[in-house]
Amino acid sequence: MNFKKISIFFSILFLLSIVTNACTTAVISGKYTKNGRPIIWKNRDTNALKNFLKYFSGSTYNYIGLVNSEDPNGKNIWIGMNSVGFAIMNSATYNLSDDSGDGGEGVAMKQALETCETLEDFETYLNNLKRPIGLRANFGVIDAKGGAAFYEVGPDGYVKFDANDPKVAPFGYIIRANYSFTGTLGKSSSGYIRYRTVDDAMYLSQSTAGLSAKDIEQGITKGLFNSLTNRNLYEIYADVPEKNPRYEILRDYIPRTSSSSSVVIEGVKPGEDPILSTLWSNVGFPLASIMVPVWMQSEIDMPYVVQYNEKIKDSPICYAALKLKNEKLLNIRWGKFAAEYIDVNALFNKDNTGIHQKIIKVENGIYKDAEKLLAQWRTEGKINEKELKKFYSQTNTLIIETYKNEFDIDLENLKSENNENSNQANSMKGVN
């Protein structure tokens, strides 16, 4: 057996799994959001369905990132923020050249989080990359000085789209799916329907109250509207009683069968402490995951439900969301395309017992408590560590109880082992 050839084969498969990612993303200027703070958003679609959040001590700056559970040491970051208010994410693009690059976007974002403070720093990073650049991506970036932009990066360089420039973004937001505006539109790229769906939703919000993290995560990430067919599955099946399965193909909606997580990073106003930047995470299949906000406070562990757990090789919340996805939502077992059919009735029904309906109630409480804390911390100019620790503990407990009581998924028996791993990880902070 030629182990070298086998190793090369699986390496190629790994790279293909990266470059065939398909995400829906947006950058929003703080001039247009509901509270005046910039936002980046990524609904992540990928073959790597198991994700977790990880804290890093970087070479220059500390940072938090979304990581594949198959990559527990975090060699690649798929969206994240650092201790000086710099945040970055990407979407794969397929129309900037004939090749798909070297699959190094996750490494690039990790390096940027470790070393960049501003958009200008990121531009310097891009300028210093060897040509031809091995990246094919739309990178969305915000910083603590109010910067908010997309960078379409191809083999010869990049083009910047500034969300603060009304000539580029007249409504304050820029959306990217899986094509670049500087590339040739056509069948080689994808996400045109998703782009329009997000554009319609964001325009409506911007023209009224302005966008917030909650609007995006609950109204867009968890929405089931297709802008081409003009079908809203929640409305169509709203009057169907529970336990009456209604299946639809989950294609060209924002959440898809390949959606592995969704994250909104909300920055700060110029002059605010960057430590107040917030990462709002739906780790795991977004339609079955519960929102968990985290902050750059290294002295306090993030909620264990979003951290890597050695026993399941995944984060507990992602494990629970995938279990609901596979057993309740996309549960057709036979047929080539069976995995694309979702039972909308299990998600949303007349009796208000659907997975989405139960989760939204819990999330609303988490959002309310988090926003109350943020308002206080912004007034005080710092995070109160005692209050943060209490909030994390309460959120952990609430999520564990929700999955147990509402869906009979036991996450409690993973807790002690994960705490041991967390303590070991803390003793090794700074080793990446």
C-alpha positions as CSV (number, residue, x, y, z in Angstrom):
1,M,0.0,0.0,0.0
2,N,1.4,3.4,-1.0
3,F,0.8,5.5,2.1
4,K,2.4,8.6,0.4
5,K,-0.2,8.5,-2.4
6,I,-3.0,8.0,0.1
7,S,-1.8,11.0,2.1
8,I,-1.7,13.1,-1.0
9,F,-5.2,12.0,-2.0
10,F,-6.7,12.9,1.3
11,S,-4.8,16.2,1.3
12,I,-6.4,17.0,-2.0
13,L,-9.8,16.1,-0.7
14,F,-9.3,18.4,2.3
15,L,-8.4,21.3,0.1
16,L,-11.4,20.7,-2.2
17,S,-13.6,20.7,0.9
18,I,-12.3,24.2,1.7
19,V,-12.5,25.7,-1.8
20,T,-16.0,24.4,-2.4
21,N,-17.4,26.3,0.5
22,A,-20.3,28.4,-0.2
23,C,-21.4,31.2,2.2
24,T,-23.7,34.2,2.4
25,T,-22.1,37.2,3.9
26,A,-22.5,41.0,4.5
27,V,-20.6,44.0,5.8
28,I,-22.6,46.9,7.2
29,S,-21.4,50.3,8.0
30,G,-22.0,51.6,11.5
31,K,-23.5,54.7,10.0
32,Y,-26.6,52.7,9.1
33,T,-27.0,50.1,11.8
34,K,-29.6,50.4,14.5
35,N,-27.0,51.3,17.3
36,G,-24.3,52.9,15.2
37,R,-21.8,50.0,15.3
38,P,-20.4,48.2,12.2
39,I,-21.3,44.6,11.6
40,I,-20.0,41.6,9.6
41,W,-22.1,38.5,9.1
42,K,-21.4,35.1,7.7
43,N,-23.8,32.3,7.2
44,R,-21.3,29.5,6.6
45,D,-21.9,26.7,4.1
46,T,-19.3,24.0,4.0
47,N,-18.6,20.3,4.1
48,A,-17.2,20.7,7.6
49,L,-20.5,20.7,9.5
50,K,-18.9,20.4,13.0
51,N,-17.7,23.7,14.4
52,F,-16.7,25.3,17.7
53,L,-15.4,28.6,19.1
54,K,-11.8,28.9,20.3
55,Y,-9.8,31.6,22.1
56,F,-6.2,32.2,20.9
57,S,-3.2,34.1,22.3
58,G,-1.8,35.5,19.0
59,S,1.7,36.7,18.1
60,T,0.5,40.3,18.4
61,Y,-3.1,40.3,19.3
62,N,-5.4,37.8,21.0
63,Y,-8.5,36.6,19.2
64,I,-11.6,34.4,19.0
65,G,-12.5,32.4,15.9
66,L,-14.9,29.9,14.5
67,V,-13.0,26.6,13.9
68,N,-13.7,23.3,12.2
69,S,-13.9,20.5,14.8
70,E,-11.7,18.4,12.6
71,D,-9.1,21.1,13.2
72,P,-9.1,21.3,17.1
73,N,-5.8,23.3,17.3
74,G,-7.3,26.0,15.1
75,K,-4.9,26.2,12.1
76,N,-7.7,27.8,10.1
77,I,-10.2,30.5,11.2
78,W,-13.4,31.0,9.3
79,I,-14.7,34.2,11.0
80,G,-13.3,35.9,14.1
81,M,-12.4,39.1,16.0
82,N,-9.4,40.2,18.0
83,S,-8.6,42.2,21.1
84,V,-8.2,45.5,19.2
85,G,-11.5,45.4,17.4
86,F,-10.4,44.0,14.1
87,A,-12.8,41.3,12.7
88,I,-12.7,39.3,9.5
89,M,-14.7,36.7,7.5
90,N,-14.9,35.4,4.0
91,S,-17.0,33.8,1.3
92,A,-15.6,31.7,-1.5
93,T,-15.7,33.2,-4.9
94,Y,-15.7,31.2,-8.2
95,N,-15.4,33.8,-10.9
96,L,-12.1,35.6,-10.3
97,S,-10.0,33.1,-12.3
98,D,-10.0,29.7,-13.8
99,D,-8.5,28.0,-10.8
100,S,-9.8,28.0,-7.2
101,G,-6.6,29.0,-5.4
102,D,-4.7,27.0,-2.8
103,G,-7.5,26.9,-0.1
104,G,-5.5,29.2,2.2
105,E,-8.3,31.6,3.2
106,G,-8.6,30.1,6.8
107,V,-4.9,30.5,7.3
108,A,-5.0,34.1,5.9
109,M,-7.8,35.1,8.3
110,K,-5.9,33.6,11.3
111,Q,-2.8,35.6,10.3
112,A,-4.8,38.8,9.9
113,L,-6.4,38.4,13.3
114,E,-3.0,37.9,14.9
115,T,-1.5,41.0,13.3
116,C,-4.0,43.5,12.1
117,E,-5.7,46.4,13.9
118,T,-7.2,48.3,11.0
119,L,-8.4,48.0,7.4
120,E,-5.1,49.6,6.4
121,D,-3.2,46.9,8.2
122,F,-5.1,44.2,6.3
123,E,-4.4,46.0,3.0
124,T,-0.7,46.0,3.8
125,Y,-1.0,42.2,4.5
126,L,-2.6,41.7,1.1
127,N,-0.1,43.9,-0.6
128,N,2.8,41.8,0.8
129,L,1.4,38.5,-0.4
130,K,3.4,36.9,-3.2
131,R,1.9,37.1,-6.7
132,P,0.0,35.3,-8.0
133,I,-2.0,35.3,-4.8
134,G,-3.2,31.8,-3.8
135,L,-6.5,33.2,-2.5
136,R,-9.9,33.4,-4.2
137,A,-12.3,35.0,-1.8
138,N,-14.4,38.0,-0.7
139,F,-13.0,39.1,2.6
140,G,-15.3,41.2,4.8
141,V,-13.5,43.4,7.5
142,I,-14.4,45.9,10.2
143,D,-12.2,47.7,12.7
144,A,-12.6,49.8,15.8
145,K,-12.1,53.1,13.9
146,G,-15.4,52.6,12.0
147,G,-13.9,50.9,9.0
148,A,-16.1,48.5,7.1
149,A,-15.3,47.0,3.7
150,F,-15.2,44.0,1.4
151,Y,-12.0,43.0,-0.5
152,E,-12.4,40.9,-3.6
153,V,-9.1,39.0,-3.7
154,G,-7.9,37.2,-6.8
155,P,-4.5,36.0,-8.2
156,D,-3.4,39.5,-9.3
157,G,-4.5,41.5,-6.2
158,Y,-7.6,42.9,-4.7
159,V,-10.4,45.5,-5.2
160,K,-11.8,47.2,-2.1
161,F,-15.5,48.0,-1.7
162,D,-16.0,50.5,1.1
163,A,-19.3,50.2,3.0
164,N,-18.9,53.8,4.3
165,D,-18.8,55.2,0.7
166,P,-22.4,56.0,-0.4
167,K,-21.3,55.7,-4.1
168,V,-20.3,52.0,-3.4
169,A,-22.9,51.2,-0.7
170,P,-25.8,53.7,-0.9
171,F,-27.7,51.9,1.8
172,G,-24.7,51.2,4.0
173,Y,-24.4,47.5,3.4
174,I,-22.5,45.2,1.0
175,I,-23.5,41.6,0.4
176,R,-21.4,38.8,-1.1
177,A,-22.3,35.2,-1.9
178,N,-20.1,33.1,-4.1
179,Y,-19.2,35.4,-6.8
180,S,-17.3,38.7,-7.0
181,F,-18.5,41.8,-8.8
182,T,-15.1,42.2,-10.4
183,G,-15.4,38.8,-12.0
184,T,-17.5,37.5,-14.9
185,L,-21.0,36.6,-13.9
186,G,-22.3,33.2,-15.1
187,K,-22.8,29.6,-14.3
188,S,-19.3,29.2,-12.8
189,S,-20.3,31.1,-9.7
190,S,-23.3,30.8,-7.4
191,G,-25.4,32.6,-4.8
192,Y,-27.3,35.0,-7.0
193,I,-30.7,34.1,-5.5
194,R,-29.3,34.2,-2.0
195,Y,-27.8,37.7,-2.7
196,R,-31.2,39.0,-3.8
197,T,-32.9,37.5,-0.7
198,V,-30.5,39.2,1.6
199,D,-30.7,42.4,-0.3
200,D,-34.5,42.6,-0.1
201,A,-34.4,41.9,3.7
202,M,-31.6,44.3,4.5
203,Y,-33.1,47.1,2.4
204,L,-36.4,46.8,4.3
205,S,-34.7,46.9,7.7
206,Q,-32.3,49.7,6.7
207,S,-35.1,51.8,5.4
208,T,-37.1,51.5,8.6
209,A,-35.3,50.9,12.0
210,G,-31.8,50.0,10.9
211,L,-30.1,46.6,11.2
212,S,-29.1,44.8,14.3
213,A,-27.4,41.5,15.1
214,K,-30.7,40.0,16.1
215,D,-32.4,41.1,12.9
216,I,-29.8,39.3,10.9
217,E,-29.5,36.1,12.9
218,Q,-33.2,35.6,13.5
219,G,-34.7,37.3,10.4
220,I,-32.2,36.3,7.7
221,T,-30.1,33.4,8.9
222,K,-33.1,31.5,10.2
223,G,-35.5,32.8,7.5
224,L,-37.0,30.5,4.9
225,F,-37.8,32.9,2.0
226,N,-36.7,32.4,-1.6
227,S,-36.6,35.6,-3.5
228,L,-36.8,33.9,-6.9
229,T,-39.9,31.8,-6.2
230,N,-41.3,34.3,-3.8
231,R,-42.1,31.5,-1.3
232,N,-41.9,32.0,2.4
233,L,-42.2,28.5,3.9
234,Y,-43.1,29.8,7.4
235,E,-46.1,31.6,6.0
236,I,-47.1,28.8,3.7
237,Y,-47.2,26.2,6.5
238,A,-48.1,28.4,9.4
239,D,-51.6,26.9,9.8
240,V,-50.6,23.3,9.7
241,P,-51.1,21.5,13.1
242,E,-48.1,19.8,14.7
243,K,-47.1,16.2,13.7
244,N,-48.2,16.7,10.1
245,P,-45.0,16.5,8.1
246,R,-44.7,18.9,5.2
247,Y,-41.5,18.5,3.2
248,E,-39.8,21.1,0.9
249,I,-36.5,21.1,-0.9
250,L,-34.1,23.3,1.1
251,R,-32.3,24.8,-1.8
252,D,-31.4,28.5,-2.5
253,Y,-32.7,29.6,0.9
254,I,-30.2,31.3,3.2
255,P,-30.0,28.3,5.6
256,R,-29.2,25.2,3.5
257,T,-28.3,21.6,4.1
258,S,-24.7,22.6,4.1
259,S,-25.1,25.5,6.6
260,S,-22.7,24.7,9.5
261,S,-22.9,27.9,11.6
262,S,-23.8,31.6,11.4
263,V,-22.0,34.4,13.1
264,V,-22.5,38.1,13.4
265,I,-19.7,40.2,14.8
266,E,-20.8,43.6,16.0
267,G,-17.9,46.1,16.4
268,V,-17.7,49.3,18.4
269,K,-18.1,53.0,17.8
270,P,-14.9,55.0,17.3
271,G,-13.6,55.8,20.8
272,E,-15.2,52.8,22.5
273,D,-13.0,50.1,24.0
274,P,-12.6,47.4,21.4
275,I,-13.1,44.8,24.1
276,L,-16.8,45.6,23.9
277,S,-17.0,44.1,20.4
278,T,-19.5,41.2,20.4
279,L,-19.4,37.9,18.6
280,W,-23.0,36.6,18.3
281,S,-22.8,32.9,17.4
282,N,-25.2,30.2,16.1
283,V,-22.6,27.4,16.2
284,G,-24.0,24.4,14.3
285,F,-26.9,24.0,11.9
286,P,-28.4,27.5,12.4
287,L,-32.1,26.4,12.2
288,A,-31.5,24.1,15.3
289,S,-28.8,26.1,17.1
290,I,-29.3,28.6,19.9
291,M,-27.6,32.0,19.9
292,V,-24.5,32.4,22.2
293,P,-22.8,35.8,22.4
294,V,-19.1,35.9,23.5
295,W,-16.5,38.6,24.2
296,M,-12.7,39.0,24.2
297,Q,-12.2,38.4,27.9
298,S,-9.4,35.9,28.2
299,E,-9.6,35.5,32.0
300,I,-13.1,34.0,31.7
301,D,-13.9,30.8,29.8
302,M,-16.4,31.1,27.0
303,P,-19.5,29.0,27.6
304,Y,-18.5,25.3,27.4
305,V,-21.4,24.6,25.0
306,V,-19.5,26.4,22.2
307,Q,-16.1,25.0,23.1
308,Y,-14.5,21.8,21.7
309,N,-15.4,18.7,23.6
310,E,-12.9,15.8,23.3
311,K,-15.6,13.2,24.0
312,I,-17.7,14.0,21.0
313,K,-14.9,15.7,18.9
314,D,-17.2,18.7,18.5
315,S,-18.9,21.5,20.5
316,P,-21.9,20.4,22.5
317,I,-24.2,22.9,20.9
318,C,-23.2,21.9,17.4
319,Y,-23.7,18.3,18.4
320,A,-27.2,19.0,19.5
321,A,-28.1,21.1,16.4
322,L,-26.8,18.4,14.1
323,K,-28.8,15.8,16.0
324,L,-32.0,17.8,15.5
325,K,-31.1,18.4,11.9
326,N,-30.6,14.7,11.1
327,E,-33.3,13.2,13.2
328,K,-36.1,15.7,13.0
329,L,-35.6,18.2,10.1
330,L,-33.7,16.6,7.2
331,N,-34.6,13.0,8.1
332,I,-35.5,11.4,4.8
333,R,-33.2,8.3,4.6
334,W,-33.5,7.0,1.1
335,G,-32.9,8.6,-2.3
336,K,-30.0,10.5,-4.0
337,F,-31.4,13.9,-3.1
338,A,-33.3,12.8,0.1
339,A,-31.0,14.9,2.3
340,E,-32.3,18.1,0.7
341,Y,-35.8,17.7,2.0
342,I,-36.7,19.5,5.2
343,D,-39.8,18.9,7.3
344,V,-41.1,22.5,7.8
345,N,-43.8,21.3,10.2
346,A,-41.1,20.0,12.7
347,L,-39.6,23.5,12.5
348,F,-42.7,25.6,12.6
349,N,-46.4,24.8,13.1
350,K,-49.8,26.1,14.2
351,D,-49.4,24.7,17.7
352,N,-46.2,26.7,18.3
353,T,-44.2,23.5,19.1
354,G,-41.7,23.6,16.3
355,I,-38.0,23.6,16.8
356,H,-37.6,27.1,15.4
357,Q,-40.4,28.4,17.6
358,K,-39.0,26.9,20.8
359,I,-35.5,28.1,20.1
360,I,-36.6,31.7,19.3
361,K,-38.2,32.0,22.7
362,V,-35.0,31.0,24.4
363,E,-32.9,33.2,22.1
364,N,-35.0,36.3,22.8
365,G,-34.2,36.0,26.5
366,I,-30.5,35.6,25.8
367,Y,-30.5,38.7,23.5
368,K,-32.4,40.7,26.1
369,D,-30.0,39.9,28.9
370,A,-26.9,40.4,26.7
371,E,-28.1,43.8,25.4
372,K,-28.8,44.9,28.9
373,L,-25.3,44.0,30.0
374,L,-23.8,45.6,26.9
375,A,-25.7,48.9,27.6
376,Q,-24.3,48.9,31.1
377,W,-20.7,48.0,30.0
378,R,-20.8,50.7,27.3
379,T,-21.8,53.3,29.9
380,E,-19.0,52.1,32.2
381,G,-16.5,51.7,29.4
382,K,-15.5,48.2,30.3
383,I,-16.8,44.6,30.8
384,N,-17.7,43.7,34.3
385,E,-16.0,40.3,34.7
386,K,-18.3,39.1,37.5
387,E,-21.4,39.9,35.5
388,L,-19.9,38.2,32.4
389,K,-19.0,35.0,34.3
390,K,-22.6,34.9,35.7
391,F,-24.1,35.5,32.2
392,Y,-22.0,32.7,30.7
393,S,-23.0,30.3,33.5
394,Q,-26.7,31.1,33.1
395,T,-26.5,30.8,29.3
396,N,-24.8,27.4,29.6
397,T,-27.5,26.2,32.0
398,L,-30.3,27.5,29.9
399,I,-29.0,25.9,26.7
400,I,-28.4,22.5,28.4
401,E,-31.9,22.6,29.9
402,T,-33.5,23.6,26.7
403,Y,-32.0,20.8,24.6
404,K,-32.8,18.3,27.4
405,N,-36.4,19.4,28.3
406,E,-37.6,20.4,24.8
407,F,-35.7,17.9,22.6
408,D,-34.5,15.1,24.9
409,I,-30.8,15.8,24.0
410,D,-28.5,15.3,27.0
411,L,-25.5,17.6,27.0
412,E,-24.9,17.5,30.8
413,N,-22.9,14.2,30.7
414,L,-20.3,15.9,28.5
415,K,-19.7,18.7,31.0
416,S,-17.1,17.3,33.4
417,E,-14.9,16.0,30.6
418,N,-15.1,19.3,28.7
419,N,-14.2,21.3,31.8
420,E,-11.1,19.2,32.2
421,N,-10.1,19.9,28.6
422,S,-10.9,23.6,29.1
423,N,-8.6,23.8,32.1
424,Q,-5.8,22.1,30.2
425,A,-6.4,24.5,27.3
426,N,-6.1,27.5,29.6
427,S,-2.8,26.3,30.9
428,M,-1.5,26.2,27.3
429,K,-2.8,29.6,26.1
430,G,-0.4,31.1,23.7
431,V,0.5,27.7,22.2
432,N,-1.1,27.5,18.7
